[in-house]
């Protein structure tokens, strides 16, 4: 697993762990995050966040949020 993903909502920590990739619903369209992705901060629209764990692909419906990527750490702050 090449990325450390942390998904938080105002109510709880939704997920924290290692993943291979993350697909997020950006405001200009969905995009994928892989190992060694360039640093970025982006807002998120309503849609589905998908991430690949050792147990398989997981999906999470969100209504909005933002993502920050830095040094193979991906942080999502989302509204469910």
Rosetta silent file (secondary structure, phi, psi, omega in degrees, C-alpha in Angstrom):
SEQUENCE: XXXXXXXXXXXXXXXXXXXXXXXXXXXXXXXXXXXXXXXXXXXXXXXXXXXXXXXXXXXXXXXXXXXXXXXXXXXXXXXX
SCORE:     score description
SCORE:     0.000 S_00000001
   1 L     0.000  129.660 -169.681    0.000    0.000    0.000 S_00000001
   2 L  -105.590  -16.191 -179.429    1.534    3.237   -1.130 S_00000001
   3 E  -119.947  149.738  171.412   -0.717    5.991    0.266 S_00000001
   4 E  -105.424  116.870 -176.904   -1.910    6.811    3.765 S_00000001
   5 E  -108.557  134.728  174.493   -5.573    7.855    3.557 S_00000001
   6 E  -132.619  120.267  178.044   -7.529    9.599    6.291 S_00000001
   7 E  -114.521  122.264  179.112  -11.210   10.448    5.745 S_00000001
   8 E  -126.421  147.186  172.199  -12.923   12.544    8.411 S_00000001
   9 L  -121.548  170.491  177.494  -16.404   14.013    8.725 S_00000001
  10 L   -59.192  -24.638 -176.050  -17.651   16.404   11.412 S_00000001
  11 L   -89.013  -32.473 -171.369  -19.101   13.411   13.264 S_00000001
  12 L  -166.919  170.639  168.305  -16.290   10.847   13.142 S_00000001
  13 E   -83.690  117.566 -176.049  -13.175    9.404   11.528 S_00000001
  14 E   -81.208  -42.220 -179.275  -14.606    7.463    8.597 S_00000001
  15 E  -156.440  142.750  172.940  -11.402    5.688    7.508 S_00000001
  16 E  -148.055  119.035 -179.379   -7.723    5.754    8.345 S_00000001
  17 E   170.761 -174.796 -179.036   -5.255    3.373    6.748 S_00000001
  18 E   -88.917  139.399  179.370   -3.071    2.400    3.813 S_00000001
  19 E  -139.410  163.247  175.998   -4.462    2.310    0.284 S_00000001
  20 L   -89.335  -36.482 -179.331   -3.168    1.818   -3.271 S_00000001
  21 L  -157.422  161.847  178.469   -5.238    4.563   -4.903 S_00000001
  22 E  -137.970  135.837  173.386   -8.052    7.036   -4.268 S_00000001
  23 E  -117.905  126.105 -176.595  -10.606    8.443   -6.710 S_00000001
  24 E  -123.602  151.691  179.189  -12.379   11.630   -5.606 S_00000001
  25 E   -87.878   83.954  178.615  -15.209   13.721   -7.141 S_00000001
  26 E   -66.228  161.327 -178.579  -13.432   17.043   -7.762 S_00000001
  27 L   -67.088  -20.518  176.264  -15.448   20.140   -8.648 S_00000001
  28 L  -104.802   11.893 -179.739  -14.076   19.966  -12.217 S_00000001
  29 E   126.756  161.634 -178.308  -14.518   16.193  -12.475 S_00000001
  30 E   -69.841  147.041  175.159  -13.317   13.028  -10.784 S_00000001
  31 E  -145.330  156.595 -175.843   -9.580   12.399  -10.482 S_00000001
  32 E  -106.341  143.165  177.320   -7.330    9.637   -9.184 S_00000001
  33 E  -114.785  126.504  179.411   -4.546    9.918   -6.617 S_00000001
  34 L  -124.455  174.558  178.729   -1.626    7.493   -6.773 S_00000001
  35 L   -52.660  139.885  178.924    1.739    7.138   -5.032 S_00000001
  36 L    62.855   28.724  175.271    3.998   10.215   -5.333 S_00000001
  37 L   -64.171  146.460  176.852    1.180   12.469   -6.540 S_00000001
  38 L   -61.529  147.017  177.592    2.081   16.153   -6.642 S_00000001
  39 L   -58.980  140.877  177.268    0.963   18.154   -3.586 S_00000001
  40 E  -160.276  160.015  169.433   -2.502   19.657   -4.005 S_00000001
  41 E  -132.552  131.566 -178.096   -5.572   20.990   -2.263 S_00000001
  42 E  -145.622  147.215  172.635   -8.929   20.720   -4.029 S_00000001
  43 E   -80.447  156.804 -178.697  -12.601   21.122   -3.231 S_00000001
  44 E  -122.095  144.401  174.628  -14.915   18.150   -3.730 S_00000001
  45 L   -97.522  175.703  174.041  -18.453   17.931   -5.097 S_00000001
  46 L   -62.016  139.147  179.891  -21.183   15.464   -4.262 S_00000001
  47 E   162.041 -155.459 -175.721  -20.293   12.006   -5.496 S_00000001
  48 E  -117.253  130.337  170.440  -18.439    8.834   -4.594 S_00000001
  49 E   -94.637  126.185  178.208  -14.979    8.494   -3.070 S_00000001
  50 E  -117.845  138.447  178.079  -13.423    5.138   -4.056 S_00000001
  51 E  -146.522  143.594 -175.534  -10.286    3.696   -2.499 S_00000001
  52 E  -101.122  115.461  178.533   -8.460    0.395   -2.863 S_00000001
  53 E  -107.256  177.740  176.771   -7.473   -1.360    0.372 S_00000001
  54 L   -63.150  -25.834  179.847   -5.947   -4.783    1.003 S_00000001
  55 L   -87.283   -4.283 -179.255   -9.533   -6.051    1.490 S_00000001
  56 E   121.708 -175.192 -178.202  -10.709   -4.660   -1.854 S_00000001
  57 E   -76.827  135.063  175.954  -12.348   -1.523   -3.203 S_00000001
  58 E  -117.293  149.780  178.490  -14.384    0.600   -0.785 S_00000001
  59 E  -133.204  146.646 -178.497  -16.798    3.386   -1.723 S_00000001
  60 E  -139.947  123.949  176.590  -18.195    6.306    0.252 S_00000001
  61 E   -81.575  131.081  177.442  -20.947    8.715   -0.853 S_00000001
  62 E  -126.976  159.828  176.572  -20.213   12.342    0.052 S_00000001
  63 L  -103.872  -23.651  176.548  -22.108   15.608   -0.413 S_00000001
  64 E  -175.013  176.622  176.567  -19.064   17.936   -0.354 S_00000001
  65 E   155.437 -163.562  174.164  -15.610   18.403    1.099 S_00000001
  66 E  -148.442  161.149 -179.176  -11.980   18.966    0.270 S_00000001
  67 E  -128.684  142.547  172.853   -8.840   16.901   -0.235 S_00000001
  68 E  -127.048  133.787  178.476   -5.211   17.611    0.602 S_00000001
  69 E  -123.955  129.058  177.182   -2.323   15.541   -0.777 S_00000001
  70 E  -160.548  127.050  176.308    1.235   15.824    0.497 S_00000001
  71 L    52.069   47.922  179.397    4.090   13.289    0.774 S_00000001
  72 L    63.566   18.298  171.764    1.859   10.257    0.033 S_00000001
  73 E  -109.061  125.429  179.975   -0.623   11.368    2.731 S_00000001
  74 E  -115.630  119.830  179.567   -4.161   11.963    1.478 S_00000001
  75 E  -116.552  126.210  176.236   -6.554   13.780    3.842 S_00000001
  76 E  -117.340  128.891  171.911  -10.239   14.158    3.048 S_00000001
  77 E  -112.218  114.451 -169.719  -12.588   16.313    5.120 S_00000001
  78 E  -130.918  155.771  167.423  -16.088   15.472    3.923 S_00000001
  79 E  -101.810  128.909 -178.979  -19.774   15.975    4.568 S_00000001
  80 L   -88.477    0.000    0.000  -21.669   12.688    4.284 S_00000001
